C-alpha cells in the first residue's frame, strides 16, 4: 500500500521539478508498481508532461517594500476600504477582549502566587508552577499589546 503512494509522490515530484526528465515505470512479479528516474531492467519509459492548465509557481513574496499605491497581483482578491476598516475594527475588538481577559487572569495568577507564598505547606514545585503561570500571562499581555499596536497601523 505504501509503495504505490510513494511511487505517486515520486512521480508528482519528478513531474513538477524536471518536466524534461525521463521517468521509468517498473511492475514487479507481484504487481507492485515503481516509478523512478533511474533506468531499471524491465522498466518502460513514461512520458510525463505538466498539465496545460497548471500555472507556474508564484515567485516568493518579497518583503513589504512595495508602495501602498501599487496594485495587488491579479491572483490576490482586493477588498474595498469600508470592508477592510470593518475587518480591522473587528480584529482590534477581539484583541482588546483577549487583552482584558489576560490582564484579569494575570491578577488572579499573581494573587494565587502570593497566597501560596504565605502558606507553610506550599512546595517549591507548586510555587514554580504559579510563577510560570504569571510569566506566561505577562508574555501573552505583551504580545497582545504588540498586536494591538500593529492593528492600529492598519497592518
BATORPA-174732 format. One record per atom (N, C-alpha, C, O, CB): residue in three letters; z, x, y; atom name. Coordinates in steps of 0.02 Angstrom, whole numbers, plus 50000, padded with zeros to 5 digits. Glycine has a CB too. Layout:
aa/Z/X/Y/at
Ala/Z/X/Y/CA
...
***
This chain:
aa/Z/X/Y/at
Unk/50000/50041/49941/N
Unk/50000/50000/50000/CA
Unk/50000/50043/50062/C
Unk/49966/50028/50111/O
Unk/50060/49953/50000/CB
Unk/50037/50098/50060/N
Unk/50042/50141/50118/CA
Unk/49977/50180/50128/C
Unk/49959/50195/50185/O
Unk/50100/50189/50110/CB
Unk/49943/50196/50075/N
Unk/49882/50235/50080/CA
Unk/49827/50200/50120/C
Unk/49796/50232/50163/O
Unk/49856/50252/50012/CB
Unk/49813/50136/50107/N
Unk/49762/50102/50148/CA
Unk/49782/50099/50222/C
Unk/49739/50105/50265/O
Unk/49750/50032/50121/CB
Unk/49846/50089/50236/N
Unk/49869/50087/50305/CA
Unk/49859/50154/50338/C
Unk/49834/50159/50394/O
Unk/49943/50066/50308/CB
Unk/49877/50207/50302/N
Unk/49868/50274/50328/CA
Unk/49794/50288/50339/C
Unk/49775/50319/50389/O
Unk/49898/50326/50281/CB
Unk/49754/50267/50293/N
Unk/49682/50277/50299/CA
Unk/49655/50239/50359/C
Unk/49612/50266/50395/O
Unk/49645/50255/50235/CB
Unk/49677/50179/50370/N
Unk/49655/50140/50428/CA
Unk/49675/50173/50492/C
Unk/49636/50177/50540/O
Unk/49682/50069/50425/CB
Unk/49737/50197/50494/N
Unk/49760/50232/50555/CA
Unk/49720/50294/50567/C
Unk/49701/50309/50624/O
Unk/49834/50249/50549/CB
Unk/49706/50331/50515/N
Unk/49666/50392/50521/CA
Unk/49597/50375/50546/C
Unk/49570/50409/50589/O
Unk/49662/50428/50455/CB
Unk/49568/50322/50520/N
Unk/49502/50301/50540/CA
Unk/49501/50281/50613/C
Unk/49457/50301/50651/O
Unk/49477/50243/50497/CB
Unk/49550/50241/50634/N
Unk/49554/50220/50704/CA
Unk/49564/50280/50750/C
Unk/49532/50285/50802/O
Unk/49610/50170/50714/CB
Unk/49607/50325/50730/N
Unk/49621/50384/50769/CA
Unk/49558/50427/50776/C
Unk/49542/50450/50831/O
Unk/49678/50425/50738/CB
Unk/49525/50437/50721/N
Unk/49464/50478/50723/CA
Unk/49410/50444/50763/C
Unk/49372/50478/50798/O
Unk/49440/50491/50652/CB
Unk/49405/50379/50759/N
Unk/49352/50343/50795/CA
Unk/49363/50346/50870/C
Unk/49315/50349/50908/O
Unk/49349/50271/50772/CB
Unk/49425/50346/50892/N
Unk/49437/50346/50964/CA
Unk/49438/50415/50994/C
Unk/49420/50423/51052/O
Unk/49503/50312/50979/CB
Unk/49457/50466/50955/N
Unk/49462/50533/50984/CA
Unk/49397/50573/50978/C
Unk/49382/50614/51021/O
Unk/49517/50570/50952/CB
Unk/49360/50561/50926/N
Unk/49299/50600/50917/CA
Unk/49246/50556/50887/C
Unk/49237/50554/50826/O
Unk/49312/50662/50872/CB
Unk/49210/50521/50930/N
Unk/49162/50473/50904/CA
Unk/49102/50507/50870/C
Unk/49067/50475/50832/O
Unk/49137/50429/50960/CB
Unk/49091/50571/50883/N
Unk/49035/50606/50853/CA
Unk/49055/50639/50787/C
Unk/49011/50665/50753/O
Unk/49008/50657/50901/CB
Unk/49118/50640/50769/N
Unk/49141/50673/50708/CA
Unk/49119/50633/50647/C
Unk/49113/50571/50651/O
Unk/49217/50682/50709/CB
Unk/49109/50667/50592/N
Unk/49091/50634/50530/CA
Unk/49154/50614/50493/C
Unk/49201/50654/50486/O
Unk/49047/50680/50486/CB
Unk/49155/50553/50470/N
Unk/49211/50527/50432/CA
Unk/49187/50515/50360/C
Unk/49131/50490/50350/O
Unk/49240/50461/50463/CB
Unk/49229/50533/50312/N
Unk/49212/50526/50242/CA
Unk/49258/50474/50209/C
Unk/49318/50472/50223/O
Unk/49216/50593/50205/CB
Unk/49228/50433/50165/N
Unk/49266/50383/50128/CA
Unk/49265/50403/50055/C
Unk/49212/50415/50025/O
Unk/49236/50311/50138/CB
Unk/49325/50407/50026/N
Unk/49330/50425/49956/CA
Unk/49369/50371/49919/C
Unk/49423/50351/49941/O
Unk/49364/50495/49947/CB
Unk/49342/50347/49863/N
Unk/49376/50299/49821/CA
Unk/49392/50334/49755/C
Unk/49347/50356/49720/O
Unk/49333/50234/49809/CB
Unk/49458/50339/49739/N
Unk/49475/50373/49676/CA
Unk/49470/50326/49616/C
Unk/49452/50268/49624/O
Unk/49546/50402/49681/CB
Unk/49485/50352/49557/N
Unk/49476/50313/49495/CA
Unk/49521/50251/49493/C
Unk/49505/50204/49457/O
Unk/49490/50357/49435/CB
Unk/49577/50251/49531/N
Unk/49621/50193/49533/CA
Unk/49602/50144/49587/C
Unk/49635/50092/49595/O
Unk/49693/50216/49543/CB
Unk/49550/50160/49625/N
Unk/49528/50114/49677/CA
Unk/49560/50126/49745/C
Unk/49548/50088/49792/O
Unk/49541/50045/49657/CB
Unk/49600/50179/49751/N
Unk/49630/50195/49816/CA
Unk/49577/50224/49862/C
Unk/49539/50269/49843/O
Unk/49689/50244/49808/CB
Unk/49575/50198/49922/N
Unk/49525/50221/49971/CA
Unk/49558/50270/50019/C
Unk/49613/50257/50045/O
Unk/49494/50161/50010/CB
Unk/49524/50326/50031/N
Unk/49548/50376/50078/CA
Unk/49492/50390/50127/C
Unk/49435/50402/50108/O
Unk/49571/50440/50041/CB
Unk/49510/50389/50192/N
Unk/49463/50409/50244/CA
Unk/49486/50476/50271/C
Unk/49546/50486/50282/O
Unk/49459/50355/50301/CB
Unk/49440/50522/50282/N
Unk/49458/50588/50305/CA
Unk/49400/50618/50346/C
Unk/49343/50595/50340/O
Unk/49476/50634/50246/CB
Unk/49415/50668/50385/N
Unk/49363/50703/50421/CA
Unk/49345/50768/50384/C
Unk/49304/50807/50408/O
Unk/49385/50719/50492/CB
Unk/49376/50779/50326/N
Unk/49363/50838/50285/CA
Unk/49321/50816/50225/C
Unk/49340/50770/50189/O
Unk/49429/50872/50262/CB
Unk/49264/50848/50213/N
Unk/49222/50828/50155/CA
Unk/49261/50837/50090/C
Unk/49297/50886/50081/O
Unk/49157/50871/50153/CB
Unk/49253/50787/50045/N
Unk/49285/50789/49980/CA
Unk/49232/50776/49927/C
Unk/49182/50743/49941/O
Unk/49343/50736/49975/CB
Unk/49243/50801/49867/N
Unk/49197/50788/49812/CA
Unk/49197/50713/49797/C
Unk/49251/50684/49787/O
Unk/49216/50829/49749/CB
Unk/49140/50682/49795/N
Unk/49134/50611/49780/CA
Unk/49141/50567/49841/C
Unk/49137/50505/49835/O
Unk/49184/50592/49729/CB
Unk/49153/50596/49901/N
Unk/49161/50555/49961/CA
Unk/49093/50543/49993/C
Unk/49048/50584/49989/O
Unk/49209/50589/50012/CB
Unk/49087/50485/50027/N
Unk/49025/50469/50062/CA
Unk/49038/50471/50137/C
Unk/49091/50451/50161/O
Unk/48997/50398/50041/CB
Unk/48990/50496/50175/N
Unk/48995/50497/50248/CA
Unk/48990/50425/50273/C
Unk/48949/50386/50249/O
Unk/48940/50542/50280/CB
Unk/49031/50408/50322/N
Unk/49032/50341/50351/CA
Unk/49014/50349/50425/C
Unk/49041/50392/50460/O
Unk/49101/50306/50342/CB
Unk/48969/50306/50449/N
Unk/48951/50307/50519/CA
Unk/49002/50266/50558/C
Unk/49012/50207/50544/O
Unk/48879/50279/50530/CB
Unk/49035/50298/50606/N
Unk/49086/50264/50646/CA
Unk/49065/50271/50719/C
Unk/49054/50326/50744/O
Unk/49157/50295/50634/CB
Unk/49060/50214/50752/N
Unk/49045/50214/50824/CA
Unk/49095/50170/50859/C
Unk/49117/50120/50831/O
Unk/48972/50190/50837/CB
Unk/49113/50187/50920/N
Unk/49159/50144/50957/CA
Unk/49126/50077/50972/C
Unk/49065/50073/50979/O
Unk/49182/50177/51023/CB
Unk/49166/50025/50976/N
Unk/49140/49958/50991/CA
Unk/49108/49959/51060/C
Unk/49134/49992/51106/O
Unk/49196/49905/50987/CB
Unk/49053/49923/51068/N
Unk/49018/49923/51131/CA
Unk/49058/49891/51187/C
Unk/49051/49910/51245/O
Unk/48951/49887/51124/CB
Unk/49101/49843/51170/N
Unk/49139/49809/51222/CA
Unk/49205/49844/51238/C
Unk/49243/49820/51280/O
Unk/49154/49738/51200/CB
Unk/49218/49901/51206/N
Unk/49278/49939/51219/CA
Unk/49271/49975/51285/C
Unk/49222/50011/51296/O
Unk/49293/49988/51163/CB
Unk/49320/49966/51329/N
Unk/49319/50002/51392/CA
Unk/49348/50071/51381/C
Unk/49390/50081/51338/O
Unk/49360/49963/51446/CB
Unk/49324/50120/51420/N
Unk/49353/50187/51413/CA
Unk/49426/50185/51434/C
Unk/49445/50143/51475/O
Unk/49313/50240/51455/CB
Unk/49467/50230/51407/N
Unk/49537/50228/51426/CA
Unk/49546/50239/51500/C
Unk/49508/50277/51531/O
Unk/49576/50282/51387/CB
Unk/49596/50206/51529/N
Unk/49609/50213/51600/CA
Unk/49636/50282/51614/C
Unk/49675/50308/51574/O
Unk/49657/50158/51625/CB
Unk/49617/50311/51670/N
Unk/49645/50377/51686/CA
Unk/49719/50370/51701/C
Unk/49742/50317/51721/O
Unk/49608/50408/51746/CB
Unk/49757/50424/51692/N
Unk/49828/50420/51705/CA
Unk/49839/50403/51779/C
Unk/49803/50426/51823/O
Unk/49864/50485/51687/CB
Unk/49892/50363/51791/N
Unk/49907/50343/51859/CA
Unk/49938/50401/51897/C
Unk/49982/50435/51872/O
Unk/49953/50283/51860/CB
Unk/49913/50411/51956/N
Unk/49940/50463/51999/CA
Unk/50003/50437/52032/C
Unk/50019/50377/52028/O
Unk/49889/50486/52052/CB
Unk/50040/50481/52064/N
Unk/50099/50459/52099/CA
Unk/50078/50412/52155/C
Unk/50019/50408/52172/O
Unk/50140/50518/52127/CB
Unk/50125/50376/52183/N
Unk/50108/50325/52231/CA
Unk/50090/50356/52299/C
Unk/50117/50336/52351/O
Unk/50166/50276/52240/CB
Unk/50044/50404/52298/N
Unk/50021/50434/52360/CA
Unk/49962/50396/52389/C
Unk/49935/50414/52441/O
Unk/50002/50507/52349/CB
Unk/49942/50342/52355/N
Unk/49887/50300/52378/CA
Unk/49909/50263/52441/C
Unk/49964/50236/52442/O
Unk/49864/50251/52323/CB
Unk/49868/50262/52492/N
Unk/49887/50224/52552/CA
Unk/49895/50150/52536/C
Unk/49860/50123/52493/O
Unk/49836/50235/52607/CB
Unk/49940/50117/52572/N
Unk/49954/50046/52560/CA
Unk/49893/50004/52573/C
Unk/49886/49950/52544/O
Unk/50011/50023/52604/CB
Unk/49848/50027/52616/N
Unk/49789/49987/52632/CA
Unk/49734/49991/52579/C
Unk/49687/49953/52581/O
Unk/49762/50008/52699/CB
Unk/49741/50038/52532/N
Unk/49689/50046/52481/CA
Unk/49690/49985/52435/C
Unk/49743/49958/52419/O
Unk/49700/50111/52440/CB
Unk/49631/49964/52413/N
Unk/49626/49906/52369/CA
Unk/49650/49925/52300/C
Unk/49643/49981/52277/O
Unk/49553/49881/52366/CB
Unk/49680/49876/52266/N
Unk/49703/49886/52198/CA
Unk/49643/49890/52152/C
Unk/49592/49858/52165/O
Unk/49751/49829/52176/CB
Unk/49648/49929/52098/N
Unk/49593/49931/52050/CA
Unk/49577/49861/52023/C
Unk/49621/49817/52023/O
Unk/49609/49979/51992/CB
Unk/49517/49851/52001/N
Unk/49494/49785/51979/CA
Unk/49534/49758/51920/C
Unk/49542/49697/51914/O
Unk/49421/49788/51960/CB
Unk/49560/49801/51876/N
Unk/49596/49777/51817/CA
Unk/49669/49758/51832/C
Unk/49703/49734/51787/O
Unk/49594/49830/51763/CB
Unk/49692/49769/51893/N
Unk/49760/49750/51911/CA
Unk/49757/49687/51954/C
Unk/49727/49689/52008/O
Unk/49798/49808/51949/CB
Unk/49787/49633/51931/N
Unk/49783/49571/51971/CA
Unk/49822/49579/52036/C
Unk/49874/49612/52039/O
Unk/49811/49512/51930/CB
Unk/49796/49548/52088/N
Unk/49830/49552/52152/CA
Unk/49871/49488/52162/C
Unk/49856/49436/52134/O
Unk/49780/49561/52210/CB
Unk/49923/49494/52203/N
Unk/49968/49438/52217/CA
Unk/49970/49430/52292/C
Unk/49974/49479/52329/O
Unk/50040/49451/52187/CB
Unk/49967/49368/52315/N
Unk/49968/49357/52387/CA
Unk/50038/49376/52413/C
Unk/50086/49377/52376/O
Unk/49950/49284/52406/CB
Unk/50042/49390/52478/N
Unk/50104/49415/52507/CA
Unk/50161/49365/52503/C
Unk/50219/49385/52495/O
Unk/50092/49434/52579/CB
Unk/50147/49300/52507/N
Unk/50200/49250/52501/CA
Unk/50232/49251/52432/C
Unk/50293/49248/52426/O
Unk/50173/49181/52515/CB
Unk/50190/49254/52382/N
Unk/50216/49257/52313/CA
Unk/50256/49321/52302/C
Unk/50309/49320/52271/O
Unk/50157/49254/52262/CB
Unk/50232/49377/52329/N
Unk/50267/49440/52321/CA
Unk/50335/49438/52357/C
Unk/50384/49464/52331/O
Unk/50225/49498/52348/CB
Unk/50338/49407/52416/N
Unk/50401/49400/52452/CA
Unk/50451/49359/52411/C
Unk/50510/49375/52409/O
Unk/50390/49368/52521/CB
Unk/50426/49305/52379/N
Unk/50470/49264/52337/CA
Unk/50497/49304/52278/C
Unk/50556/49300/52261/O
Unk/50433/49201/52312/CB
Unk/50453/49343/52248/N
Unk/50474/49384/52191/CA
Unk/50526/49436/52213/C
Unk/50576/49447/52178/O
Unk/50413/49420/52159/CB
Unk/50514/49468/52271/N
Unk/50561/49518/52296/CA
Unk/50628/49486/52311/C
Unk/50681/49515/52296/O
Unk/50533/49552/52358/CB
Unk/50627/49427/52342/N
Unk/50690/49392/52358/CA
Unk/50728/49374/52294/C
Unk/50789/49381/52291/O
Unk/50676/49328/52400/CB
Unk/50692/49350/52243/N
Unk/50723/49334/52179/CA
Unk/50753/49396/52147/C
Unk/50808/49393/52119/O
Unk/50672/49303/52132/CB
Unk/50718/49452/52151/N
Unk/50743/49514/52122/CA
Unk/50806/49536/52158/C
Unk/50854/49557/52126/O
Unk/50689/49570/52127/CB
Unk/50806/49531/52225/N
Unk/50866/49550/52263/CA
Unk/50925/49505/52246/C
Unk/50982/49529/52240/O
Unk/50851/49546/52339/CB
Unk/50913/49439/52237/N
Unk/50967/49393/52218/CA
Unk/50996/49413/52151/C
Unk/51057/49415/52142/O
Unk/50942/49320/52217/CB
Unk/50953/49427/52103/N
Unk/50976/49446/52035/CA
Unk/51016/49511/52039/C
Unk/51070/49515/52009/O
Unk/50916/49455/51987/CB
Unk/50991/49560/52075/N
Unk/51027/49624/52081/CA
Unk/51095/49614/52115/C
Unk/51144/49644/52095/O
Unk/50984/49675/52120/CB
Unk/51096/49572/52167/N
Unk/51159/49560/52202/CA
Unk/51210/49525/52157/C
Unk/51269/49542/52158/O
Unk/51147/49518/52265/CB
Unk/51186/49477/52117/N
Unk/51231/49443/52070/CA
Unk/51259/49493/52019/C
Unk/51318/49492/52004/O
Unk/51194/49385/52034/CB
Unk/51216/49536/51994/N
Unk/51239/49587/51946/CA
Unk/51288/49635/51979/C
Unk/51338/49654/51948/O
Unk/51179/49627/51918/CB
Unk/51275/49653/52042/N
Unk/51321/49697/52077/CA
Unk/51389/49664/52086/C
Unk/51441/49695/52075/O
Unk/51292/49717/52146/CB
Unk/51390/49601/52105/N
Unk/51453/49564/52113/CA
Unk/51491/49562/52047/C
Unk/51551/49572/52046/O
Unk/51439/49493/52138/CB
Unk/51456/49548/51992/N
Unk/51488/49546/51926/CA
Unk/51516/49614/51906/C
Unk/51572/49618/51880/O
Unk/51437/49523/51873/CB
Unk/51479/49667/51920/N
Unk/51503/49734/51902/CA
Unk/51563/49754/51945/C
Unk/51610/49786/51920/O
Unk/51447/49786/51912/CB
Unk/51564/49735/52008/N
Unk/51621/49751/52051/CA
Unk/51683/49714/52027/C
Unk/51738/49742/52028/O
Unk/51606/49734/52124/CB
Unk/51675/49651/52007/N
Unk/51731/49613/51980/CA
Unk/51756/49646/51915/C
Unk/51816/49653/51905/O
Unk/51710/49538/51967/CB
Unk/51710/49665/51872/N
Unk/51728/49697/51809/CA
Unk/51761/49765/51821/C
Unk/51806/49785/51783/O
Unk/51666/49706/51764/CB
Unk/51739/49801/51873/N
Unk/51771/49865/51889/CA
Unk/51844/49854/51910/C
Unk/51888/49892/51889/O
Unk/51733/49901/51946/CB
Unk/51856/49803/51950/N
Unk/51925/49788/51970/CA
Unk/51968/49773/51909/C
Unk/52025/49796/51904/O
Unk/51927/49728/52018/CB
Unk/51941/49735/51862/N
Unk/51978/49718/51801/CA
Unk/51989/49781/51758/C
Unk/52043/49790/51730/O
Unk/51940/49665/51760/CB
Unk/51938/49824/51754/N
Unk/51945/49885/51713/CA
Unk/51997/49931/51744/C
Unk/52037/49961/51708/O
Unk/51878/49921/51707/CB
Unk/51997/49937/51810/N
Unk/52048/49979/51843/CA
Unk/52118/49951/51832/C
Unk/52165/49989/51821/O
Unk/52033/49985/51918/CB
Unk/52124/49885/51837/N
Unk/52190/49854/51826/CA
Unk/52214/49865/51754/C
Unk/52273/49880/51743/O
Unk/52187/49777/51841/CB
Unk/52168/49858/51706/N
Unk/52186/49871/51636/CA
Unk/52208/49943/51625/C
Unk/52256/49955/51588/O
Unk/52127/49854/51589/CB
Unk/52174/49989/51657/N
Unk/52192/50060/51651/CA
Unk/52261/50072/51682/C
Unk/52302/50107/51654/O
Unk/52140/50105/51685/CB
Unk/52272/50042/51740/N
Unk/52337/50050/51773/CA
Unk/52393/50020/51731/C
Unk/52446/50051/51724/O
Unk/52335/50017/51843/CB
Unk/52382/49961/51704/N
Unk/52433/49929/51662/CA
Unk/52447/49970/51599/C
Unk/52505/49978/51580/O
Unk/52410/49858/51642/CB
Unk/52395/49996/51568/N
Unk/52404/50036/51507/CA
Unk/52440/50101/51523/C
Unk/52478/50126/51482/O
Unk/52337/50050/51474/CB
Unk/52428/50129/51583/N
Unk/52462/50191/51602/CA
Unk/52536/50181/51610/C
Unk/52575/50228/51601/O
Unk/52432/50218/51666/CB
Unk/52557/50121/51628/N
Unk/52628/50106/51637/CA
Unk/52664/50094/51571/C
Unk/52725/50101/51566/O
Unk/52637/50045/51683/CB
Unk/52624/50074/51519/N
Unk/52654/50061/51454/CA
Unk/52673/50126/51419/C
Unk/52638/50176/51424/O
Unk/52605/50020/51409/CB
Unk/52729/50123/51385/N
Unk/52750/50182/51348/CA
Unk/52712/50189/51283/C
Unk/52706/50245/51256/O
Unk/52825/50179/51334/CB
Unk/52685/50134/51256/N
Unk/52653/50136/51191/CA
Unk/52578/50149/51193/C
Unk/52545/50147/51141/O
Unk/52666/50073/51156/CB
Unk/52549/50161/51251/N
Unk/52476/50171/51255/CA
Unk/52459/50240/51227/C
Unk/52489/50290/51245/O
Unk/52452/50166/51329/CB
Unk/52410/50240/51182/N
Unk/52389/50304/51152/CA
Unk/52338/50338/51197/C
Unk/52306/50305/51238/O
Unk/52359/50292/51081/CB
Unk/52330/50404/51190/N
Unk/52280/50439/51229/CA
Unk/52209/50412/51217/C
Unk/52168/50410/51263/O
Unk/52282/50514/51213/CB
Unk/52196/50391/51156/N
Unk/52129/50364/51142/CA
Unk/52117/50298/51179/C
Unk/52063/50286/51205/O
Unk/52121/50352/51066/CB
Unk/52169/50256/51183/N
Unk/52163/50193/51220/CA
Unk/52152/50206/51294/C
Unk/52110/50175/51326/O
Unk/52226/50149/51210/CB
Unk/52191/50253/51321/N
Unk/52183/50271/51392/CA
Unk/52114/50299/51407/C
Unk/52084/50283/51458/O
Unk/52237/50322/51413/CB
Unk/52089/50340/51362/N
Unk/52022/50369/51372/CA
Unk/51969/50315/51370/C
Unk/51921/50316/51409/O
Unk/52007/50423/51318/CB
Unk/51976/50268/51324/N
Unk/51929/50212/51319/CA
Unk/51928/50172/51385/C
Unk/51876/50151/51408/O
Unk/51946/50167/51259/CB
Unk/51987/50161/51413/N
Unk/51992/50124/51476/CA
Unk/51963/50164/51534/C
Unk/51930/50137/51578/O
Unk/52065/50106/51491/CB
Unk/51976/50230/51535/N
Unk/51945/50273/51586/CA
Unk/51869/50272/51581/C
Unk/51835/50269/51632/O
Unk/51971/50346/51580/CB
Unk/51844/50274/51520/N
Unk/51771/50271/51509/CA
Unk/51742/50205/51535/C
Unk/51687/50203/51562/O
Unk/51754/50280/51435/CB
Unk/51779/50150/51525/N
Unk/51756/50085/51548/CA
Unk/51752/50085/51625/C
Unk/51704/50057/51653/O
Unk/51803/50029/51524/CB
Unk/51801/50114/51658/N
Unk/51800/50119/51731/CA
Unk/51740/50161/51754/C
Unk/51704/50141/51800/O
Unk/51866/50149/51758/CB
Unk/51729/50217/51721/N
Unk/51673/50261/51739/CA
Unk/51606/50226/51728/C
Unk/51561/50231/51770/O
Unk/51675/50326/51697/CB
Unk/51599/50189/51673/N
Unk/51537/50152/51660/CA
Unk/51524/50101/51715/C
Unk/51468/50094/51738/O
Unk/51540/50118/51592/CB
Unk/51576/50065/51734/N
Unk/51568/50014/51787/CA
Unk/51548/50047/51853/C
Unk/51506/50021/51890/O
Unk/51633/49974/51797/CB
Unk/51578/50104/51868/N
Unk/51561/50139/51930/CA
Unk/51488/50162/51930/C
Unk/51453/50158/51980/O
Unk/51607/50200/51941/CB
Unk/51465/50187/51873/N
Unk/51394/50208/51867/CA
Unk/51347/50148/51874/C
Unk/51296/50152/51908/O
Unk/51382/50242/51799/CB
Unk/51365/50092/51843/N
Unk/51324/50032/51849/CA
Unk/51319/50009/51921/C
Unk/51265/49990/51944/O
Unk/51352/49975/51806/CB
Unk/51375/50012/51957/N
Unk/51375/49991/52027/CA
Unk/51331/50037/52069/C
Unk/51293/50014/52111/O
Unk/51447/49991/52055/CB
Unk/51336/50102/52057/N
Unk/51293/50149/52094/CA
Unk/51219/50136/52080/C
Unk/51178/50138/52126/O
Unk/51311/50222/52075/CB
Unk/51202/50123/52018/N
Unk/51132/50110/52000/CA
Unk/51107/50045/52032/C
Unk/51051/50042/52057/O
Unk/51123/50107/51923/CB
Unk/51149/49994/52031/N
Unk/51130/49930/52062/CA
Unk/51122/49937/52137/C
Unk/51076/49908/52166/O
Unk/51182/49876/52046/CB
Unk/51166/49975/52169/N
Unk/51159/49986/52241/CA
Unk/51094/50023/52257/C
Unk/51060/50008/52306/O
Unk/51219/50026/52269/CB
Unk/51076/50071/52215/N
Unk/51013/50107/52225/CA
Unk/50954/50059/52216/C
Unk/50907/50061/52256/O
Unk/51007/50166/52175/CB
Unk/50956/50018/52166/N
Unk/50902/49969/52155/CA
Unk/50897/49920/52213/C
Unk/50842/49901/52234/O
Unk/50912/49931/52090/CB
Unk/50954/49899/52239/N
Unk/50953/49854/52297/CA
Unk/50922/49888/52357/C
Unk/50887/49857/52396/O
Unk/51024/49830/52313/CB
Unk/50936/49953/52364/N
Unk/50904/49991/52418/CA
Unk/50830/49995/52409/C
Unk/50792/49989/52458/O
Unk/50933/50061/52422/CB
Unk/50808/50005/52348/N
Unk/50735/50007/52333/CA
Unk/50704/49939/52343/C
Unk/50648/49934/52368/O
Unk/50723/50030/52261/CB
Unk/50739/49886/52325/N
Unk/50713/49818/52334/CA
Unk/50705/49802/52408/C
Unk/50660/49764/52426/O
Unk/50759/49765/52301/CB
Unk/50746/49831/52450/N
Unk/50739/49821/52522/CA
Unk/50678/49853/52550/C
Unk/50652/49832/52601/O
Unk/50800/49847/52557/CB
Unk/50654/49907/52515/N
Unk/50594/49942/52537/CA
Unk/50530/49907/52516/C
Unk/50475/49929/52533/O
Unk/50593/50013/52511/CB
Unk/50537/49853/52479/N
Unk/50478/49819/52452/CA
Unk/50451/49854/52391/C
Unk/50394/49842/52371/O
Unk/50423/49814/52504/CB
Unk/50492/49897/52360/N
Unk/50472/49936/52302/CA
Unk/50487/49901/52239/C
Unk/50474/49927/52185/O
Unk/50505/50002/52302/CB
***
